[in-house]
């Protein structure tokens, strides 16, 4: 079911399946910023990634000498969430462990995803509660896709991502199976502006670690419109679109990252994994602001 938030000039739509953002519309222009999930190109809008981010070696991990299978980005994006709070400016969705999740992820959890619309800013808050009597290993992240270009008549290459601090960026290259290869490639040196190019995505996502910036904007040389994203507390960032002339870009704040090619598969040794104590809570928020 699709639920909405709306104010004087913006409308937000969130689907209960996956608690997935599907619409962020500027009403006076009829301008939709979220990718429309064309199944011929990429059939998602803005999936939420839990309890892993990215791919695992051979699609499996080991916990207490038992092997479990988890598909890329985990199961939350495919699960039906329960709406537990609905206010004029806020929606909160809940997912808890069940018999199906326990087969692939042997931890009892409660995941809340909250959307709050304030003027022209939408915040997305992840709250993870470990309901188990043991430590719980997890990663979490966002995957919002944005329509590029914003306006008819523009070109993809008119667009850029501008970081709020100067960066020298090395992308962490991925294998054909989506794992970290161990190789890197420089894509930006002592600059703040990364031009968008379809060619970047011929090698899968741009994956960055430990940026100086915790804020960036998606903009164009041909109009003044911007989408500003803040991602404080997210140590990894992915930028992705399907290879080819795909008219969108995903900007993905992550607390977690794909596994490494050749690693052991033990969940406690995985890069970017979080260990959450019994009854402890983990919380992170990223925002999207239309300027």
N, C-alpha and C positions, 0 to 999 in steps of 0.2 A: 504494500500500500504506500502511496505517495503522500507525504505530509508537507505542509507549507508554512513558511514564515514570510511576512510581508510588512513593509513600512511605506513611507511616503513615496519612495522611489525605487525600491528594490524588492524582488521576490526570490525566495530561496525554496527549492524543492528537494526533499530527502526521501529516498525509498527505504522502506523497512528491511528489505533484503540487503544484507551487507551494511545497513545504515549508511547507504551510499548517497553522497551529494550528486544530484542530477541537474539542478538548475541554479543559476545565479544571474538574474536578469535585471538590467537597468530599464525600468519601466518606461520612462519618458522617451527612450530611443528604441525600445523593443530589442535591446542588445543582449544576447545570451553569451555569457563568457565560458560556460562549461561545455566541454566537448559533447556532442550529441550521440556518441556511441554507435556510429555507423558500423554494423557488423561486418561489412566488407573490408573495413580498414582496421578498427579496433573497437570491440563491442562493449567497452566499459566507459564510465564517466569519471569516477574518482574513487576507486576501491580503497578500502581500509585493510592494511596488511597486518595480520596477527595469526598465529603466534611466532611466525618467522617473517623475515624480509628477504626476498630473493630466493635463490635456488639452493638446495642441499646436494652434496655429492651423492649421485645415484638416487636422489630423491628420498634419502633416508638419514636418520640420526640414531645415535646410541645413547640410551639412558639406563643406568644400572644393569649393564650387560644385555639389555633387550633392545632390539632394533624396531624402530617405528618409521612409517612412511608418511611424509608430508609433501604435498605438491607446492610448487613455487608460490610464495607469498602467503601460504597458510590457508586456513579454512574460513576465517571470519567473513570474507567478502561473499561467500556463497551461502551463509547462514541467515535465517530469518531472525531479526532482532525484535525485541518487544519495546514498544514506546512506553516509557514509564513516567515521563513528565512532558507536558505540553503547555507552554505559556505563549503570550503574545510575541515574545522575542526569542524564545528558546525551545528546543526539542532535545530530549535526552532518550537515547536508545540503550537497551541492555541485552547482553548475551552472556549466558552461563554455560558451564560445561554440561554435557549430556552423554548418553551412552555412545553416541556416534563420535563425539570429540575425544572421549576417553580411550577409544580404540587407537587413535593416532597421536594423542597428546595426553599423557597420564597425569594430568594436574587438574585440580578443581579451581576454577577461576570465576571471576565476575568482571566483564568488560563493559564499561560505560563509554558511549561516544555522544558528546554534547555539541550541538550547534547553536550558536548565539549570534543574532543579527543586531548590530548597533550602528544605526545610520548607514554608512556605506561599507562597514567592516563585518566580515563573518569570521567568527572564531570556531575552531574545531578542537575540542579537548578530549584527550584519551585518559581514562582512569582505569587502571588494572588493579584488581584486588586478588590476592592469593588466598583462596578459601581453604587451602589444604593444610595439612599438619607438617609438611615438608617444604623445603625451598623449591621455588618454581622458576624455571628457565623460560625466557621469552624474548622476543623482539616485537617492535610495533612501528608502523609508519603510515604516512599518507601517500596518495598516488593521484592527485587531482590533475585532470587534463583540461587545458584551456584552448578555446578556438583561436587559431592564428591563420590568417589575419582576422582582426576584429571587424573590419569594414570591407565591403566589396571594392574591388579595384586595386587593392594593395597586394604586395608580394610577401611571401614568407620571409625572404631575405631582408625585408625592410625592418624586421623585428630583432630585438636583442634582449639579453638579460643583463641588468646592471646591478652589481653588488654594492652594498653600502660602504665597503672598505676595499682598499686595493688588494688584489689577489694575484698570486702565481699559482695556477691551477694545473695539476697533473691528474688526468683521468686514470682510474684504475680499470684496466682492460678486462673484459670478460671473455670466456671461452664460448664456443658454439652452444654449449649446454647451460650458459648463464652463470658459471662459476668465476670467481676471481682467478685470473691466469697467473698473477704475480708480476705482470708487466705493467708499465705506465707509459703515458704519452702526454707531453705538455700541450695544453690548448690555450693558455693565457699566461702572459708574463708581465708583472708589475702594472696591472691595469684593472679597471673595474667593469668594463663592458665586454661581454661575450656575445658576438653576433650569432644569430640563429642560422644554422645551415643544415639542410637535409642530410648532407654527406656525413655529419657527425654520427648519425644513427645507423650507418652501415656496419659499424662495429658495436651495435647494441647501445645501451645507455651510457651517458656520461656519468661516471660515478666519482664523487669527490669526498674526501675525508678531512675533517678538522679545518673547516674554512675559518678565516678571520671574521667573516661576515655572519650575522644572524638575521639579516634582512636583505631582500633583493626586490627588484621590480622587473616586470615584463612590459616592454614598451616598443614603440615604433618610431622611426625617423619621419614618418609621414602624418602622424596625428599626435595629439597631446594625451591621449588616454593611457592609463597605466594600471596594472594590477600589482600591488605591493604585497609581498609575503614576508611575514616574520616567522622565524623558526628557532627561537631560543631553546637550547637544551637538546637539540637534534644534532648529533655529531656527524651525520652522513647526509649527503644530498645526491639525489638522482635527477637527471634531466633526460627525457626519453620521448621518442615518437617511433611509430613503426617505420622501418626503412621505406624509402620512396617518397613521393610527394604528398605526405600526409598533412592535412591542414589543421594541425593541433600540436601542442607540446605539453608534456607532463612535467611538473616541477614537484619533486617528491622529497619531503623531509622525513628522514628515517632515524629511528633508534634501533639500528641493526643493519646488517648487510649480508649479501650473498656469501656462501661458503667458498673456501679456497679449493682449487683443483688439487687433489691428492691428499687433503687433510683426513684425519682419522675418522671424523664423523661423530666423535663424542660431544654431546651437546654442551657440556660444561667447558669445553675448550674452544668453542666456536667464537670467532671474532664478532663483537657487537652484541653478544648475548647478555641479558640481564638476569641476575639472580635476585628474586624477591622473596623475602622471608615470610613465614606463615602469618596470615592476617595483616600483612603490610600492604601499603597502597603505593602505586607508581602513577605519576600524573605528568602529562606534557600537553602544551597547547601550541598550535600554529594558527596564524591568521591570514586572511585574504582580504585586501581592501581595494576597492575600485576608486581610482583617482581620475 
